[in-house]
Amino acid sequence: MKDNYYIYSPLNYIGGKKRLLNQIIPLFPKKISTFVDLFCGGCNVGINIDANKIIFNDNIIYLIDMYNYFNEYDPEYIIISIEKRIEELNLSITNYEAYLSLRNEYNIKRNPSDLFLLAAFSFNHQIRFNSIHQFNTPFGKNRSSYNIKMKYNLINFLNTIHSKNVVFNHGDFRLFDYNLLGKDDFVYADPPYIITKGTYNDGKRGFTGWYDKEEIALLNILKLLDNNGIKFALSNVIEHKGNENKILKEWINKNNYIIHKLSMNYKNSNYHTMNCDKGETQEILVTNF
């Protein structure tokens, strides 16, 4: 990406890497045939990659349905449709009844574009589902709306996916067909963090939660990719509020992978050891190259 210019997701997706893009992306290989964003979420990373093909994968089918809608229709049509829908429903930063009506309708009809509208007016722009897959994020009264910044990010996002060879795929990371990948391909994994507490890993969205079993399964897959000569990068944290990810630490040490310490003040360093101050939240990027 030239001049440190990055495309940002139109979604405020929990765990998104918006603030870390200029630390993470320069660490990736310069030439990539197929890039796999294995836990794409808001797509902040994958949307900024130069590759012959970009595969965005996520286990939340409704999110992928929305992205496929974005990819299928002309950007101008999407923007006009969204703004027309806002006017029709009288959605605003204070109209709780309009938001609730839209939420109820979405949970029945599952119109992909309405998921974006719900995110625009939901509390902190968050996307969350309950155990029976109903969107249940509260209204963001006096906080959230479809604003100029969100529109700007959406337009850039739409134009970018229409200018690249992208595929949006729904599926559990364990079911992805890794046999399709070769040595010129690259896999980026940004899973839920096992030692943090977020709505994306509490198992309460009606989708798979994230526990030791899932952590180990992912690390085993990345090791198999490494054995097959396929490069990968893994985002994670090794320390959080006094807790440590022992599973991850042992795996890194056993395989002698490279650790890139990340920080919000846009500095980064490479490490083979994982020492950090007690109580510090240390986010890292792990690579096998």
Backbone as a ProteinNet text record, in pm:
[ID]
protein_1_A
[PRIMARY]
MKDNYYIYSPLNYIGGKKRLLNQIIPLFPKKISTFVDLFCGGCNVGINIDANKIIFNDNIIYLIDMYNYFNEYDPEYIIISIEKRIEELNLSITNYEAYLSLRNEYNIKRNPSDLFLLAAFSFNHQIRFNSIHQFNTPFGKNRSSYNIKMKYNLINFLNTIHSKNVVFNHGDFRLFDYNLLGKDDFVYADPPYIITKGTYNDGKRGFTGWYDKEEIALLNILKLLDNNGIKFALSNVIEHKGNENKILKEWINKNNYIIHKLSMNYKNSNYHTMNCDKGETQEILVTNF
[TERTIARY]
85	0	88.9	72.1	160.7	125.7	228.9	215	133.4	140.8	70.5	-79.4	-135.9	-279.5	-351.3	-443.7	-515.1	-665.7	-730.5	-875.5	-925.2	-1023.8	-1078.4	-1216	-1243.6	-1373.4	-1483.5	-1600.4	-1713.7	-1777.4	-1728	-1781.5	-1686.1	-1742.4	-1661.6	-1656	-1577.6	-1578.1	-1483.9	-1535.3	-1454.1	-1332.6	-1215.5	-1093.6	-1033.1	-1093.9	-1041.6	-901.8	-826.4	-685.2	-659.7	-760.4	-747.6	-625.9	-604.8	-497	-359.9	-356.8	-229.7	-188	-263.6	-236.8	-95.4	-46.8	86.1	199.5	165.8	265.7	258.6	136.3	116.3	149	90.5	100.5	244.3	328.9	467.8	544.1	494.7	561	521.7	421.4	374.4	466.9	463.1	541.3	503.4	598.3	573.6	493.2	510.9	438.1	352.8	221.7	127.5	35.5	22.4	-71.5	-213.5	-242.9	-373.1	-354	-426.5	-423.6	-551.6	-538	-653.8	-665.8	-774.9	-806.8	-901.5	-845.6	-917	-1029.5	-1012.7	-1116.8	-1140	-1206.1	-1200.5	-1269	-1378.4	-1444.8	-1478.3	-1421.1	-1444.6	-1364.4	-1274.8	-1194	-1087.9	-1050.5	-952.3	-818.1	-777	-646.4	-655.1	-742.3	-749.9	-779.2	-858.9	-897	-776.4	-669.9	-551.5	-437.4	-465.2	-360.3	-358.7	-237.4	-218.6	-187.6	-280.8	-263.7	-345.2	-311.1	-387.6	-531.1	-548.8	-681.1	-684.3	-796.4	-813.3	-937.8	-921.3	-1033.7	-1062.5	-1183.9	-1228.9	-1316.9	-1277.5	-1352.2	-1400.4	-1523.3	-1573.2	-1684.1	-1701.7	-1802.7	-1941.3	-1950.9	-2081.3	-2142.9	-2238.6	-2294.2	-2360	-2420.8	-2492.3	-2395	-2276.8	-2172.8	-2126	-2103.6	-2060.9	-2170.4	-2295.6	-2407.3	-2404.8	-2376.1	-2369.3	-2254.7	-2139.3	-2024.5	-2051.4	-2116	-2148.7	-2246.4	-2336.3	-2426.3	-2344.7	-2250.8	-2164.1	-2086.6	-2045	-1963	-2045.1	-2172	-2256.8	-2310.6	-2338.8	-2404.5	-2309.7	-2344.3	-2264.4	-2257	-2139.6	-2125.2	-2224	-2245	-2337.7	-2479.4	-2519.5	-2652.5	-2666.2	-2561.3	-2565.5	-2581.4	-2503.8	-2511.1	-2650	-2701.3	-2834.8	-2940.8	-2930.6	-3028.5	-3025	-2904.7	-2890.4	-2951.7	-2921.8	-2971.5	-3122.1	-3171.7	-3316.5	-3386.7	-3326.4	-3383.2	-3384.9	-3280.9	-3275.5	-3389.2	-3411.9	-3519.9	-3656.6	-3674.1	-3802.4	-3837.3	-3737.2	-3760.8	-3751.9	-3712.1	-3693.9	-3592.2	-3485.1	-3378.7	-3301.1	-3271.2	-3194	-3123.5	-3045.6	-2967.2	-3055.3	-3182.7	-3273.5	-3397.3	-3422	-3547.2	-3533.5	-3559.1	-3549.6	-3651	-3773.5	-3879	-3842.7	-3782.8	-3743.6	-3634.7	-3540.7	-3432.8	-3488.2	-3575.7	-3633.2	-3714.9	-3787.6	-3865.3	-3774.5	-3664.2	-3568.3	-3506.5	-3471.3	-3410.2	-3505.8	-3631.6	-3731	-3749	-3751.9	-3768	-3648.3	-3527.9	-3408.2	-3406.5	-3446.7	-3444	-3544.5	-3637.6	-3733.3	-3688.8	-3652	-3625.4	-3477.7	-3387.5	-3242	-3194.9	-3246.3	-3199	-3054.5	-2957.8	-2814.9	-2780.3	-2841.3	-2808.4	-2858.6	-2965.6	-3018.2	-2923.2	-2838.5	-2739.3	-2644.1	-2607.6	-2520.5	-2591.7	-2718.1	-2793.8	-2805.3	-2828.4	-2834.6	-2701.2	-2592.7	-2460.8	-2439.9	-2493.3	-2477	-2543.6	-2657.1	-2733.7	-2730.3	-2653.6	-2647.9	-2549.2	-2554	-2464.1	-2319.1	-2242.8	-2101.5	-2081	-2184.9	-2178.7	-2142.4	-2184.9	-2144.7	-2246.1	-2194.9	-2276.7	-2273.1	-2390.6	-2397	-2526.8	-2516.8	-2632.7	-2647.8	-2772.7	-2794.9	-2787.3	-2825.9	-2809.5	-2896.8	-3001.8	-3085.9	-3067.1	-2950.4	-2908	-2993.9	-3050.5	-3120.7	-3025.6	-3023.5	-2942.7	-2999.2	-2915.4	-2968.4	-2889.5	-2807.5	-2735.3	-2833.5	-2821.9	-2912.6	-2894.4	-2991.1	-2989	-2880.8	-2809.4	-2704.3	-2755	-2855.2	-2917.6	-2815.5	-2821	-2732.3	-2584	-2555.1	-2416.1	-2383.4	-2473.6	-2440.7	-2537.9	-2483.7	-2567.2	-2486.3	-2556.1	-2490.5	-2439.1	-2309.5	-2252.6	-2158.1	-2102.6	-2014.8	-1893.1	-1834.2	-1715.5	-1749	-1860.2	-1899.8	-1928.4	-1993.4	-2021.2	-1891.1	-1797.7	-1667.9	-1597.2	-1594.9	-1530.4	-1602.4	-1734.4	-1811.6	-1782.9	-1780.3	-1752.4	-1614.6	-1514.7	-1379.4	-1373.3	-1443.3	-1447.3	-1511.8	-1625	-1695.6	-1612.2	-1553.5	-1471.8	-1351.9	-1297.5	-1179.8	-1214.5	-1322.5	-1356.7	-1397.8	-1450.1	-1487.5	-1367.4	-1255.2	-1135.5	-1039.3	-1071.8	-983.4	-1056.8	-980.1	-1035.7	-1058.6	-1181.1	-1211.3	-1320	-1312.6	-1413.1	-1449.5	-1578.4	-1624.5	-1680.6	-1621.4	-1652.9	-1699.6	-1808.6	-1858.4	-1813.9	-1754.1	-1716	-1627.7	-1634.1	-1543.8	-1400.9	-1305.8	-1166.3	-1114.9	-1174.2	-1130.9	-1177.3	-1276.8	-1333.2	-1280.9	-1198.4	-1141.2	-1052.3	-1055.7	-978.2	-835.5	-750.2	-611.1	-532.3	-586.2	-518.3	-511.2	-592.8	-592.1	-475.6	-407.1	-301.7	-165.4	-81.6	54.2	156.5	281.3	390.1	394.2	319.4	313.4	194.2	118	0.4	33.2	-58.7	-32.1	-160.5	-152.5	-268.9	-249.1	-347.5	-346.7	-460.2	-428.1	-527.8	-536.3	-654.3	-679.9	-798.8	-775.7	-884.9	-925.6	-1035.9	-1065.6	-949.3	-925.8	-813.4	-861.8	-802.1	-851.4	-839.9	-749	-732.2	-796.8	-877.2	-952.5	-1100.3	-1179	-1322.8	-1389.7	-1432	-1499.9	-1624	-1714.5	-1838.2	-1812.4	-1692.7	-1663.2	-1609	-1578.8	-1528.3	-1597.9	-1717	-1785.4	-1883.1	-1895.8	-1982.9	-2130.8	-2164.4	-2303	-2368.6	-2305.5	-2364.6	-2432.3	-2446.7	-2507.4	-2410.1	-2283.2	-2178.9	-2072.5	-1972.4	-1869.1	-1795.6	-1786	-1704.5	-1557.8	-1471.9	-1327.7	-1267	-1222.8	-1168.4	-1039.6	-984.9	-859.1	-865	-976.9	-990.8	-974.5	-1037.6	-1028.3	-888.2	-829.3	-693.4	-594.5	-600.9	-509.6	-533	-660.4	-692.4	-632.1	-643.4	-585.8	-434.3	-371.4	-225.2	-176.4	-250.6	-215.2	-225.3	-327.8	-344	-229.1	-193.6	-82.9	48.7	67.4	187.8	189.9	74.6	66.6	97.1	49	81.1	231.6	291.3	436.2	509.6	463.5	525.9	518.6	414.7	395.2	456.1	533.1	603.6	516.5	401.3	309.4	328.7	347.3	370.8	239.7	251.4	135	174.4	73.5	89.5	-29.9	-3.2	-106.7	-107.3	-222.3	-238.9	-291	-237.9	-283.9	-227.1	-258	-195.2	-134.6	-19.3	45.6	29.5	0.4	-23.1	-143.9	-230.4	-346.6	-391.5	-373.5	-417.1	-369	-242.5	-183.1	-200.6	-281.9	-299.2	-204.4	-164.3	-77.8	-135.7	-109.9	-154.7	-44.7	-51.7	52.7	54.1	-64.2	-72.5	4.4	-18.4	48.3	198.1	237.1	379.3	456.7	400.5	467.3	478.2	374.9	373.8	479.3	489	588.5	729.8	754.5	888.2	926.9	831.2	857	895.1	831.9	853.4	947.6	995.1	1090.9	1037.7	909.4	850.5	893.2	876	917	801.7	834.5	736.6	764.3	663.2	671.5	583.7	643.4	567.2	504.5	376.6	304.4	263.7	252.9	210	124.7	39.2	-51.2	17.3	143.7	213.9	296.1	256.7	310.5	461.5	506.8	644	635.4	732.1	731.4	873.5	888.3	1018.4	1000.9	1109.1	1105.4	1171.1	1107.3	1158.5	1149.8	1241.7	1229.7	1188.5	1188.7	1143	1021	946.3	817.9	806.1	903.7	898.6	827.3	736.6	673.5	637.1	610.1	582.6	457.9	460.3	347.4	222.8	111.8	-12.9	-30.1	75.4	68.9	-8.3	-88.4	-152.9	-59.5	-3.7	94.5	39	8.2	-39.2	81.9	73.4	186.4	137	230.5	211.2	315.7	270.7	361	372.1	494	514.6	610.1	601	690.1	796.8	825.8	927.9	1001.2
-118.6	0	124	212.2	326.1	438.3	507.9	626.6	600.2	476.2	440.7	471	461.5	484.4	350.6	343.4	218	238	134.7	131.7	79.2	146.5	103.6	42.8	-56.9	-122.2	-22.6	-35.8	48.5	1.6	-110.4	-165.8	-139.8	-117.6	-107.5	-246.3	-334.6	-474.9	-497.8	-560.5	-585.5	-671.1	-627.6	-700.4	-660.9	-563.7	-520.1	-461	-468.7	-429	-293.1	-208.4	-77	0.3	2.2	83	16.6	-107	-179.3	-209.5	-159.9	-195.6	-161.4	-43.7	-6.2	-71.7	-155.9	-242	-383.4	-428.9	-567	-588.4	-508.7	-533.8	-527.2	-434.1	-434.8	-562.3	-641.5	-766.6	-882.1	-862.5	-968.3	-981.8	-1097.1	-1113.6	-1008.6	-969.4	-865.9	-919.1	-1046.7	-1106	-1221.6	-1210.8	-1311.5	-1350.9	-1478.8	-1525.4	-1523.2	-1611.3	-1610.4	-1574.4	-1472.5	-1430	-1478.1	-1546.7	-1595.7	-1519.2	-1444.7	-1376.7	-1470.5	-1556.6	-1673	-1637.1	-1528.2	-1478.6	-1332.7	-1309.1	-1176.1	-1067.1	-1097.8	-995.7	-872.7	-758.3	-635	-619.5	-713.3	-715.9	-606.9	-547.8	-440	-481.7	-605.6	-649.2	-691.5	-786.1	-839.5	-737.2	-635.1	-535.1	-452.8	-453.1	-373.5	-454.4	-579.5	-666	-664.9	-660	-675.5	-821.6	-889.9	-1031.6	-1064.5	-1175.1	-1215.9	-1252	-1303.9	-1341.8	-1325	-1274.9	-1256.7	-1332.5	-1422	-1498.4	-1449.5	-1395.9	-1353.6	-1464.5	-1518	-1627.8	-1589.5	-1628	-1606.7	-1707	-1741.4	-1840.9	-1780.6	-1647.4	-1583.1	-1564	-1646.5	-1650.2	-1518.3	-1449.5	-1325.5	-1214.4	-1216.9	-1121	-1145.9	-1272.3	-1307.3	-1277.5	-1298.7	-1263.3	-1113.9	-1031.4	-887.3	-851.6	-913.5	-886.1	-932.7	-1045.4	-1092.8	-998.7	-941	-838.4	-717.9	-674.7	-563.3	-593.8	-717.6	-757.5	-777.9	-805	-836.7	-713.1	-608.3	-490.7	-372.9	-284.2	-165.8	-76.5	-23	60.1	176.3	243.9	357.2	312	197.1	142.4	111.3	54.5	18.4	142.5	246.5	369.2	432.2	440.8	499.2	418	285.8	198.1	213.8	222.1	237.1	368.6	476.3	606.2	619.2	554.2	551.8	473.9	364.3	281.4	357.3	432.7	513.6	614.5	676.5	775	709.4	593.3	523.6	482.3	435.1	386.5	495.9	614.8	727.7	693.6	626	592	717.5	728.8	843.4	806.7	897	873.8	870.5	910.1	913.2	825.5	773.1	700.6	552.6	521.6	383.9	293.6	342.2	259.8	216.3	306.5	272.9	166.7	179.6	80.3	-55.9	-56.9	-183.1	-249.6	-169.4	-223.6	-287.4	-219.5	-273.7	-402	-403.9	-522.9	-642	-617.6	-724.7	-776.3	-684.6	-723.4	-803.2	-758.7	-829.8	-972.5	-990.2	-1123.6	-1218.8	-1164.3	-1247.4	-1267.1	-1158.2	-1162.1	-1179	-1137.4	-1149.3	-1077.1	-959.6	-878.5	-837.7	-879.4	-854.7	-708.4	-618.5	-477	-419.8	-479.5	-430.9	-459.4	-559.5	-585.4	-467.6	-410.1	-293.1	-176	-156.9	-47.5	-66.7	-190.2	-217.4	-183.8	-221.4	-189.3	-37.9	34.1	179.2	246.9	191.8	256.6	179.8	71.5	-7.8	51.8	5.8	54.1	29.8	137.5	131.2	64.6	65.2	6.6	-142.4	-211.9	-351.6	-448.2	-562.5	-670.5	-786.5	-826.1	-934.6	-1012.7	-1145.6	-1233.4	-1313.8	-1353.6	-1437.7	-1584.8	-1672	-1816.5	-1874.1	-1802.1	-1850.1	-1763.8	-1699.9	-1623.2	-1501.1	-1441.7	-1315.5	-1201.3	-1102.5	-983.8	-917.3	-893.6	-843.1	-725.6	-658.8	-542.5	-430	-365.9	-256.2	-135.1	-47.3	77.6	170.1	236.3	329.1	471	492	624	732.1	839.1	954.8	920	803.2	759.8	716.5	640.3	574.5	613.8	633	663.7	639.8	641.1	637.5	778.2	798.6	932.2	946.5	1063.8	1093.6	1002.2	978.2	892.6	750	698.5	563	552	653.6	654.5	656.5	738.4	747.3	611.7	547.2	416.1	311	318.2	222.6	239.3	361.1	385.5	332.8	361.9	313.2	161.3	103.2	-42.2	-105.9	-53	-107.3	-94.6	20.8	41	-52.8	-79.8	-167	-311.5	-364	-504.5	-524.2	-418	-429.1	-414.7	-371.3	-355.2	-472.7	-565.8	-679.2	-811	-917.6	-1051.9	-1106.1	-1089.7	-1127.8	-1234.3	-1315.6	-1418.2	-1410.1	-1409	-1410.5	-1548.6	-1615.5	-1755.1	-1772.8	-1845.8	-1875.2	-2014.3	-2024.4	-2156.3	-2151.7	-2256.9	-2274	-2288	-2232.5	-2236.4	-2379.1	-2473.5	-2612.9	-2679	-2619.3	-2678.7	-2614.3	-2512.2	-2447.4	-2547.2	-2543.4	-2638.5	-2586.6	-2617	-2571.3	-2643.4	-2753.2	-2826.3	-2745.4	-2640.9	-2555.4	-2457.7	-2446.7	-2346.3	-2401.4	-2311.4	-2348.4	-2257.4	-2272.6	-2202.4	-2052.1	-2006.7	-1863.1	-1797.1	-1875.8	-1824.4	-1788.5	-1718	-1666.5	-1667.3	-1715.3	-1723.2	-1630	-1543.1	-1455.5	-1497.6	-1523.6	-1566.5	-1466.5	-1414.1	-1323.1	-1378	-1484.4	-1550.5	-1472.5	-1511.3	-1456.1	-1486.4	-1398.1	-1415.4	-1487.2	-1600	-1689.3	-1630.5	-1537.1	-1482.2	-1345.3	-1303.9	-1179.8	-1212.7	-1117.7	-1136.6	-1041.3	-1094.1	-1012	-1082.2	-1005.2	-1066.1	-1159.9	-1153	-1240.6	-1376.7	-1393.6	-1524.1	-1578.2	-1521.2	-1569.9	-1682.7	-1720.3	-1831	-1797.9	-1668.7	-1629.7	-1569.5	-1579.5	-1523.3	-1630.4	-1750.3	-1856.3	-1921.2	-1881.7	-1939.1	-1999	-2059.1	-2126.3	-2028.5	-2063.4	-1985.4	-2020.4	-1962.1	-1986.4	-2028.4	-2153.5	-2211.2	-2286.2	-2362	-2432.4	-2521.2	-2589.4	-2681.3	-2609.1	-2492	-2415	-2358	-2311.4	-2255.9	-2360.9	-2478.9	-2587.4	-2630.9	-2638	-2677.8	-2580.4	-2450.6	-2350.9	-2361.9	-2375.2	-2384.1	-2508.5	-2617.7	-2739.1	-2717	-2643	-2613	-2526.2	-2425.9	-2338.7	-2416.1	-2510.6	-2594.6	-2679.7	-2731.4	-2809.5	-2722.7	-2599.3	-2507	-2485	-2465.7	-2447.1	-2568.7	-2686.8	-2810.9	-2821	-2759.5	-2763	-2642.6	-2564.5	-2452.3	-2332.2	-2322.1	-2209.9	-2109.9	-1985.1	-1880.6	-1842.1	-1807.1	-1760.4	-1649.7	-1576.4	-1479.8	-1495.5	-1489.1	-1506.4	-1386.7	-1319.5	-1214.1	-1275.1	-1228	-1279.7	-1193.5	-1229.3	-1165.4	-1273.8	-1243	-1340	-1303.8	-1174.9	-1130.1	-1037.7	-1054.7	-966.5	-962.2	-846.7	-824.4	-933.8	-969.8	-1068.9	-1212.3	-1235	-1370.1	-1392.1	-1517.1	-1547.8	-1662.5	-1658	-1763.9	-1869.5	-1964.8	-2066.1	-2158.9	-2188.7	-2275.9	-2213.7	-2084.7	-2015	-2003.2	-1969.8	-1954.1	-2083.8	-2193	-2322.7	-2359.1	-2330.8	-2361.5	-2279.1	-2151.3	-2064.5	-2111.6	-2139	-2182.5	-2315.5	-2409.1	-2541.4	-2533.6	-2442	-2433.2	-2320.7	-2243.7	-2136.3	-2034.5	-1999.3	-1899.6	-1759	-1664.9	-1526.8	-1449.3	-1372.1	-1288.5	-1142.3	-1073.7	-930.4	-861.7	-793.5	-721.1	-597.7	-578	-464.6	-368.9	-243.3	-144	-38.9	25.5	124.4	255.8	272.9	394.8	374.9	267.2	242.3	219	142.6	93.2	-58.4	-123.1	-268.8	-322.7	-440	-504.5	-653.5	-721.1	-866.1	-934.1	-1041.6	-1109.6	-1260	-1331.2	-1476.4	-1511	-1410.7	-1432.1	-1345.8	-1377.8	-1313.9	-1247.3	-1170.5	-1104	-969.5	-942.1	-811.8	-779.3	-652.4	-609.6	-677.1	-707.5	-773.2	-686.5	-746.4	-673.7	-607.3	-604	-541.5	-629.9	-566.9	-638.5	-631.8	-744.6	-746.5	-817.1	-739.4	-796.1	-825.5	-938.8	-981.4	-1030.2	-1036	-1104.5	-1215.2	-1337	-1451.8	-1491.8	-1510.4	-1552.9	-1671.2	-1745.8	-1861.3	-1829.7	-1702.6	-1661.8	-1538.5
0	0	0	-99	-115.3	-17.1	27.5	111.2	237.7	287.7	410.5	403.3	284.3	267.2	276.8	371.1	390.4	377.8	326.5	321.1	454.8	512.7	640.7	623.2	703.6	700.4	735.3	672.5	711.8	842.4	897	1021	1137.3	1254.4	1376	1436.7	1375.6	1414.6	1531.7	1638.2	1757	1720.1	1762.6	1731	1597.9	1528.7	1399.3	1411.8	1303.5	1307.2	1242.3	1240.8	1178.6	1227.5	1358.7	1416.3	1405.4	1358.2	1349	1205.4	1109.6	969.7	927	964.5	914.5	992.6	1091.5	1153.6	1097.1	1069.3	1026.3	878.8	792.4	648.8	595.4	641.4	592.3	626	720.8	757.5	666.4	582.8	494	372.6	306.3	183.5	79.2	-3.1	-103.4	-221.9	-252.2	-364.5	-312.6	-334	-286.2	-400.3	-422.1	-523.8	-467.1	-372.7	-305.3	-159.4	-114.9	25.2	92.3	204.6	279	409.9	424	549.1	623.4	708.1	760.3	857	931.1	1022	984.3	873.3	812	893.3	964.9	1045.6	964.1	1001.6	929.1	802	773.7	650	643.1	754.8	752.2	693.6	718.1	668.7	521.9	492.7	358.1	250.4	283.5	184.3	138.2	217.8	185.8	124.8	89.3	36.5	-115.7	-170.6	-315.4	-342.8	-405.9	-437.7	-561.3	-626.2	-743.9	-708.1	-585.5	-537.2	-386.2	-334.9	-191.2	-148.6	-51.9	1	142.6	161.7	293.5	350.5	464.3	524.7	664.5	697.6	832.8	860.5	987.8	1021.3	1044.4	1040.5	1056.4	918.2	885.2	750	710.7	806.6	774.2	736.7	797.1	760.6	618.1	584.1	448.7	347.4	383.8	294.8	262.2	361.9	339.8	245.7	268.4	181.5	37.8	21.9	-112.8	-181.6	-105.3	-160.1	-206.2	-123.6	-161.3	-289.2	-303.9	-417.8	-544.5	-528.4	-643.8	-714.4	-638.2	-695.3	-708.1	-799.6	-826.7	-702.4	-670.1	-549.9	-542.9	-654.4	-654.3	-620.4	-675.2	-646.3	-497.2	-438.1	-296.3	-208.9	-237.3	-158.5	-169.7	-290.7	-311.6	-237.8	-246	-180.9	-29.8	26.6	171.5	218.2	148.3	191.3	169	66.5	43.4	153.9	195.3	301.4	434.3	463.2	584.6	586.4	471.5	460.9	476.2	412.4	418.7	561.9	635	771	876.3	832.9	924.4	1033.9	994.3	1088.7	1127.1	1253.9	1300.8	1430.2	1480.6	1601.7	1727.2	1712.7	1828	1810.7	1690.5	1663.9	1700.2	1825	1873.5	1805	1786.5	1727	1585.5	1508.5	1370.9	1370.6	1462.5	1473.2	1513.1	1611.6	1658	1547.9	1471.9	1360.3	1255.8	1224	1127.8	1180.7	1306.9	1366.7	1361.6	1394	1388.1	1245.8	1150.5	1010.1	961.3	999.8	956.4	1009.4	1133.1	1193.7	1130.3	1051.3	977.9	832.8	767.3	623.2	586.3	673.3	651.1	525.1	502.6	390.4	418.2	334.7	364.1	385.2	307.6	321.9	453.9	508.6	636.2	752.4	737.6	842.4	854.1	741.5	746	812.5	781.5	843.2	993.9	1036.2	1179.1	1246.3	1182.5	1237.3	1244.2	1146.9	1143.9	1263.4	1307.6	1414.2	1546.7	1552.2	1675	1774	1896.7	2001.2	1960.9	1951.9	1911.1	1775.5	1692.7	1557.3	1560.5	1662.7	1678.7	1617.3	1570.9	1517.2	1615.4	1663.1	1759.5	1740.3	1750.4	1738.5	1866.7	1895.2	2012.3	1974.8	2068.2	2048.5	1938	1898.3	1787.9	1662.7	1656	1538.8	1511	1613.1	1597	1629.7	1542.7	1570.7	1695.3	1795.6	1922	1980.6	1899.9	1950.4	1980.7	2097.2	2132.1	2041	2044.5	1969.8	2024.4	1936.1	1978.5	1991.4	2072.7	2087.3	2121.4	2043.9	2061.7	2049.3	1990.6	1975.9	1833.4	1771.8	1645.4	1534.9	1417	1300.5	1173.4	1061	931	903.7	922.6	915.3	796.1	783.2	668.8	666.5	782.7	789.8	748.9	797.2	761.3	611.6	556.2	412.4	332.7	374.3	306.9	308	425.1	435.4	351.8	348.5	269.8	121	73.2	-69	-106.7	-26.2	-53.8	-49.4	47	60.5	-62.3	-104	-220.3	-346.9	-368.3	-488.1	-489.8	-372.5	-365	-394.6	-335.8	-363.6	-508.3	-571.2	-712.6	-805.5	-751.3	-834	-819.1	-728.7	-702.3	-724.9	-733.1	-745.2	-604.6	-553.9	-416.3	-411.6	-308.5	-282.3	-135	-105.2	32.9	62.2	159.8	187.3	331.9	346.6	481.5	522.9	640.6	689.1	811.8	889.5	1003.4	952.2	1024.6	980.4	963.5	1036.1	1026.8	897.9	832.2	710.7	582.9	596.9	479	404.7	271.2	190.3	169.8	263	256.6	147.6	96.9	-10.4	-139	-148.9	-267.6	-268.3	-156.5	-143.2	-180.4	-232.6	-269.5	-202.9	-240.4	-173.2	-201.4	-301.8	-328.8	-260.1	-185.3	-117.5	27.1	91.2	225.7	307	431.3	518.9	638	658.9	776.3	867.6	993.9	1091.7	1205.6	1227.3	1338.1	1417.7	1493.4	1565.1	1689.7	1753.8	1886.3	1980.6	2075.5	2166.9	2292.4	2319.2	2423.2	2563.8	2585.9	2721.2	2736.6	2638.9	2652.8	2657.6	2698.9	2706.9	2608.9	2495.4	2396.9	2347.6	2288	2238.6	2121.9	2063.8	1951.6	1996.5	2125.1	2167.8	2291.9	2324.5	2443.4	2413.2	2285.5	2250.3	2261.7	2272.6	2293.9	2170.6	2056.3	1935.8	1851.5	1907	1828.7	1733.3	1742.8	1659.2	1750.8	1693.3	1772.6	1864	1991	2083.1	2062	2145.1	2127.1	2259.5	2263.8	2385.4	2351	2444.5	2421.4	2298	2279.3	2165.6	2033.8	2021.3	1897.4	1878.5	1987.9	1980.3	1930.7	1987.5	1949.2	1805.5	1765.3	1627.3	1527.5	1554.9	1464.4	1458.8	1572.6	1575.7	1502.1	1510.3	1436	1286.1	1244.2	1101.8	1051.4	1129.1	1088.5	1080.8	1170.6	1165.6	1039	999.2	875	753.6	755.7	646.8	640	755.5	762.9	707.2	742.7	693.1	541.4	484	339.2	268.2	341.1	279.5	252	318.6	299.2	412.3	378.2	477.2	546.5	675.3	750	846.1	890.8	999.4	1091.6	1221.2	1322.2	1415.8	1426.6	1525.4	1654.9	1767.5	1895.1	2007.3	2131.5	2247	2334.2	2391.4	2479.1	2625.8	2653.1	2789.6	2790.1	2891.6	2903.6	3047.9	3111.5	3249.5	3344.4	3329.1	3417.1	3373.5	3270.3	3217.3	3100.8	3078.8	2966	2885	2756.5	2666.6	2660.7	2752.8	2762.7	2642.3	2589.2	2470.9	2355.1	2333.6	2224.1	2248.2	2368.9	2400.1	2375.7	2422.6	2404.8	2257.3	2181.1	2037.3	1963.5	1997.9	1933.8	1965.4	2091.1	2132	2068.7	2064.5	2008.2	1861.2	1788.5	1644.3	1602.3	1701.6	1676.1	1574.6	1589.4	1501	1543.2	1452.9	1477.1	1542.6	1644.4	1713.4	1682.4	1635.8	1610.8	1714.3	1808.4	1909.3	1845.2	1871.9	1815.9	1926.9	1891.3	1989.5	1921.5	1998.8	1943.2	1909	1946.4	1908.3	1781	1706.1	1573.6	1570.7	1669.4	1668.2	1670	1610.4	1617.4	1621.7	1683.6	1695	1676.2	1639.6	1621	1739.9	1786.7	1903.9	1886.7	1950.8	1964.6	2107.1	2197.5	2334.7	2358.9	2464.1	2483.7	2619.3	2658.4	2786.6	2774.1	2865.8	2868.7	3012.6	3040.1	3176	3230.2	3359.6	3423.7	3412.8	3370.5	3356.6	3221.7	3142	3009.9	2912.8	2828.8	2719	2599.6	2562.1	2453.9	2332.7	2231	2104.7	2016.7	1946.7	1863.6	1728	1635.5	1508.6	1501.9	1480.7	1473	1326.5	1278.7	1140.1	1134.5	1025.1	1006.5	902.1	883.8	786.8	836.5
[MASK]
+++++++++++++++++++++++++++++++++++++++++++++++++++++++++++++++++++++++++++++++++++++++++++++++++++++++++++++++++++++++++++++++++++++++++++++++++++++++++++++++++++++++++++++++++++++++++++++++++++++++++++++++++++++++++++++++++++++++++++++++++++++++++++++++++++++++++++++++++++++++++++++++++

